[in-house]
């Protein structure tokens, strides 16, 4: 299983009035890792939205906040594919502090759609093969 790993240091503008990571920013941070994932598999956002033959919108997102993050905290974000269906795939993210503790989990579900009709379509074979390289193995 291949896993994408990125690092991020929490900035002042990431936090709320209590001085901890604002909940929506956890989604923004992992979305940056998602963009890197697409680039790594040869599927940039620019290509996907200008000349691409399919779109991959997020249709479900959820997050768990296990420990507060504050300005200056550096975390490792991992991305793996947890499920691949006929027309959808699920990405799993873990946010891990530098002591190795999981401080957050995020999951996003993406569906492939036709750009013109906006209707759901099957995952294109080449794309399916690329994302399956990142499937998380169950123990």
NUVOFI-440771 format. One record per atom (N, C-alpha, C): x, y, z. Coordinates in steps of 0.1 Angstrom, whole numbers, padded with zeros to 4 digits, always signed. Atoms other than C-alpha are relative to their C-alpha. Layout:
// NUVOFI-440771
XYZ...
END
This chain:
// NUVOFI-440771
+0008-0012+0000+0000+0000+0000+0009+0012+0000-0007-0013+0000+0013+0034-0009-0008+0010+0008+0006-0010-0008+0005+0063+0014+0006+0013-0003-0005-0013+0002+0008+0100+0008+0003+0006+0014-0003-0006-0013+0025+0118+0038+0004+0014-0003-0004-0014+0001+0027+0156+0041+0001+0005+0015-0001-0007-0013+0036+0179+0070-0006+0013+0000+0006-0013-0001+0018+0210+0082+0002+0006+0014-0001-0007-0013+0024+0236+0109-0012+0009+0001+0012-0008-0003-0007+0252+0124+0004+0015+0001-0002-0014+0000-0008+0289+0117-0010+0007+0008+0010-0008-0008-0025+0317+0136-0013+0001-0006+0013-0001+0007-0051+0321+0109-0008-0013+0000+0007+0013+0000-0060+0284+0113-0008-0002+0013+0006+0002-0013-0072+0289+0149-0012+0008+0002+0012-0007-0004-0104+0301+0165+0003+0009+0012-0001-0009-0012-0110+0325+0194+0006-0007+0012-0005+0007-0011-0100+0298+0218+0015-0004-0002-0014+0003+0002-0066+0294+0202+0003-0014-0005-0002+0014+0005-0072+0259+0188-0004+0000-0015+0003+0002+0014-0075+0247+0152-0015+0001-0002+0014-0002+0004-0109+0259+0138-0004-0013-0008+0004+0013+0006-0129+0228+0128+0001-0001-0015+0000+0000+0015-0133+0237+0091+0014-0001-0006-0013+0000+0006-0096+0242+0087+0007-0014+0000-0005+0013+0001-0090+0205+0094-0003-0006-0015+0004+0004+0013-0109+0199+0061+0009+0007-0011-0009-0007+0010-0088+0226+0043+0014-0006+0000-0014+0005-0001-0055+0211+0055+0000-0014-0008+0000+0013+0007-0064+0176+0043-0003+0001-0015+0002-0002+0014-0077+0190+0010+0012+0003-0007-0013-0003+0006-0042+0203+0003+0007-0013-0003-0006+0013+0002-0030+0167+0007-0007-0007-0011+0008+0006+0011-0058+0155-0016+0005+0005-0013-0005-0006+0013-0045+0179-0043+0014-0006-0003-0013+0007+0003-0010+0164-0039-0002-0014-0004+0004+0014+0004-0025+0129-0042-0003+0000-0015+0004+0000+0014-0041+0138-0075+0012+0003-0009-0012-0003+0008-0009+0153-0088+0009-0012-0001-0008+0012+0000+0010+0122-0078-0005-0011-0009+0005+0011+0009-0013+0099-0097-0002+0006-0014+0000-0005+0014-0011+0122-0128-0014+0006-0003+0014-0005+0003-0045+0139-0124-0002+0013+0007+0001-0013-0007-0042+0176-0116-0014+0006-0001+0013-0007+0000-0071+0198-0107-0003+0008-0013+0001-0008+0012-0065+0221-0136-0005-0009-0012+0004+0009+0010-0067+0191-0160-0014-0005+0002+0013+0006-0004-0097+0176-0142-0011+0010-0004+0011-0009+0002-0118+0208-0146+0001+0008-0013+0000-0007+0013-0107+0221-0180-0001-0010-0012+0000+0009+0012-0101+0191-0203-0004-0014+0005+0003+0013-0006-0111+0162-0180-0013-0006-0005+0012+0006+0004-0137+0137-0191-0009-0005+0011+0008+0003-0011-0150+0132-0156+0004+0010+0012-0002-0008-0012-0153+0152-0123-0001-0010+0012-0001+0008-0012-0147+0139-0088-0004+0008+0012+0004-0008-0012-0168+0159-0063+0000-0008+0012+0002+0006-0014-0169+0152-0026-0015+0000+0003+0014+0001-0003-0203+0139-0017-0003-0003+0015+0001+0003-0014-0196+0131+0020+0013+0003+0006-0012-0003-0007-0171+0144+0045-0003-0001+0015+0001+0000-0014-0166+0137+0082+0013+0001+0007-0013-0002-0007-0140+0144+0108-0002-0003+0015-0001+0001-0014-0130+0135+0143+0012+0008+0005-0011-0009-0006-0110+0159+0165+0003-0007+0013-0003+0008-0011-0092+0138+0190+0009+0007+0010-0008-0009-0009-0068+0164+0205+0000+0014-0006-0001-0014+0006-0067+0202+0201+0014+0002-0006-0013-0005+0006-0040+0217+0179+0000+0015+0001-0002-0015-0003-0026+0251+0186+0011+0005-0010-0010-0007+0009-0004+0276+0167+0014-0006+0003-0013+0006-0001+0030+0261+0160+0001-0015+0001+0000+0015+0000+0020+0225+0163+0002-0005-0014-0002+0006+0013+0034+0205+0134-0006-0014+0000+0006+0013+0001+0015+0174+0123+0004-0006-0014-0002+0008+0013+0020+0147+0097-0015-0004-0004+0013+0005+0005-0010+0140+0075+0002-0011-0010-0001+0011+0010-0014+0107+0058-0013-0002-0007+0012+0002+0009-0038+0099+0030+0002-0014-0005+0001+0013+0007-0048+0064+0019-0014-0002-0005+0013+0003+0006-0077+0050-0001-0006-0012+0009+0006+0011-0008-0100+0030+0022-0011-0008-0007+0010+0008+0007-0126+0019-0003-0001+0005-0014+0003-0003+0014-0132+0018-0041-0012-0007-0004+0013+0006+0005-0167+0012-0055-0001+0001-0015+0002-0001+0014-0182+0013-0089+0002+0014-0006+0000-0014+0005-0185+0050-0092+0006+0010+0011-0005-0008-0011-0169+0062-0059+0012-0006+0006-0011+0005-0008-0139+0060-0037+0001+0009+0013-0001-0006-0013-0132+0069-0001+0014+0002+0004-0013-0003-0004-0101+0086+0012+0000+0002+0015-0002-0001-0014-0089+0083+0048+0012+0008+0003-0011-0009-0004-0067+0109+0064+0002-0002+0015-0003+0000-0015-0049+0107+0098+0009+0012+0002-0008-0011-0005-0035+0138+0115+0008-0005+0012-0008+0006-0010-0006+0127+0137+0010+0011+0005-0009-0010-0006+0014+0149+0161+0014-0006-0001-0014+0004+0001+0052+0147+0162+0004-0011+0011-0003+0010-0010+0050+0124+0193-0006-0013-0005+0006+0013+0005+0031+0098+0171-0015-0002+0004+0014+0002-0004-0004+0104+0186-0009+0005-0012+0011-0004+0010-0034+0105+0162-0008+0011+0007+0008-0011-0005-0050+0139+0168-0012+0003-0007+0012-0002+0008-0076+0138+0141-0001-0010-0011+0003+0009+0012-0092+0116+0114-0010+0008-0009+0010-0006+0009-0110+0128+0083-0002-0011-0011+0003+0009+0011-0128+0108+0056-0008+0008-0010+0008-0006+0010-0141+0120+0023-0004-0010-0010+0005+0009+0011-0162+0102-0003-0002+0008-0012+0000-0007+0013-0158+0112-0039-0008-0009-0010+0008+0007+0010-0181+0102-0068+0004+0006-0014-0003-0004+0013-0172+0103-0105-0013+0004-0007+0012-0005+0007-0196+0124-0126+0004+0004-0014-0002-0005+0013-0200+0133-0162-0001+0015+0001+0000-0015-0001-0191+0170-0166-0012+0007-0006+0012-0007+0007-0220+0178-0190-0013-0003+0007+0013+0003-0006-0249+0159-0174+0000+0001+0015-0001+0000-0015-0236+0160-0138-0005-0013+0006+0005+0013-0005-0248+0124-0135+0012-0009+0004-0010+0010-0005-0229+0096-0117+0005-0009-0012-0005+0010+0009-0206+0074-0139+0010-0009+0007-0010+0009-0006-0183+0045-0133+0013+0006+0000-0013-0005+0000-0148+0052-0123+0007-0005-0013-0007+0004+0012-0127+0052-0155+0011-0009+0004-0009+0010-0003-0104+0022-0156+0014+0005+0004-0013-0005-0003-0071+0041-0157+0001+0007+0013+0001-0008-0013-0081+0063-0128-0002-0010+0012+0003+0010-0010-0094+0033-0108+0013-0007+0003-0013+0007-0003-0060+0015-0112+0009+0009+0008-0009-0009-0007-0041+0046-0100-0004+0001+0014+0003-0001-0014-0061+0050-0069+0000-0013+0008-0001+0013-0007-0061+0013-0061+0014-0002+0006-0013+0001-0006-0024+0016-0055+0002+0005+0014+0000-0007-0013-0032+0036-0024-0010-0007+0010+0010+0007-0009-0057+0011-0009+0006-0004+0013-0005+0003-0013-0053+0007+0028-0004-0015+0003+0002+0014-0003-0049-0030+0038-0006-0001+0013+0006+0003-0013-0071-0043+0065+0008-0010+0008-0008+0009-0008-0054-0061+0094-0008-0013+0002
END
